[in-house]
Amino acid sequence: MKRKIALLALLASGLMASAHADETEAGIAKYREMLQDGNPAELFEMAGEELWTMPRGPKNVSLEQCDLGKGPGVVKGAFVELPKFFADTGRVQDLESRLLTCMETLQGFNAAELAKTAYGKGEQANIRDIATYVSAQSKGMDINLSQAHPQEREMYEVGKRLFFMRSGPHDFACATCHGEDGKRIRLQGLPNLTVNPGDGIGFAAWPAYRVGNGQMWPMQKRLNDCYRQQRFPEPKYASDATIALGVYMGVNAKGAESIAPAIKR
């Protein structure tokens, strides 16, 4: 009898914990919904649109002929298909690395020098704003990364290995936080990115405005911060490592609706 009572108490405790978790998640979702009405990302988007059309750089031309994968100057729908293989560079590129290419070839900037700039400074701030603008033009569209080219498939496999690679002083991997359902850090739910997490979650939510620090974070910054939290050396800007991780997460998110630029706590 005592054993039966103990089992019933344990079951009730589990049900209460589950209900509490559901309440917490619903409350966080409501909080995000309220924040979305005044998302400061719109200011970065407006700045990015101006930069896209503004003649700049040593050649004093705009980015309006930049090919993001759907033809020169076509922005709508490009974001949800990146990263992808580009024949002119012979490599798989995400949005930020592709913008670097366009800024170099069209406007005359030195891409290697721009990549060395600190986040949120100088031309890196401009790339952030342009990436925010480009992402907004695909808001509400479904993530649809290609795996047609051999390099795209190779980058997926590289990204998968990086996602599960444990290292550093804490023996962490991306999968430590994002490799299974039901994980949470403080009040923050941690989506499982090894499968499709659903609309507007994980890959489908970045770039995003971070309320906690008042910063706009593109995907490169998001991934670099994950490495920082794992106590890894941060990858170089537009590195193949972060692009490969983007391919892995993006392919896994196929069909999910993009809400970028989103807002985060």
HUKACOR-V413759 format. One record per helix or strand of 3 or more residues. SS is the DSSP state (a for helix, b for strand). FROM is the first residue (numbers start at 1). TO is the last residue. If there is no record, write none. Layout:
SS_FROM_TO / SS_FROM_TO
//
This chain:
a_2_36 / a_41_53 / a_79_81 / b_84_86 / b_91_93 / a_95_105 / a_111_116 / a_122_136 / a_150_164 / a_174_178 / b_183_185 / b_188_190 / a_202_205 / b_208_210 / b_215_217 / a_219_229 / a_240_252 / b_262_264
//
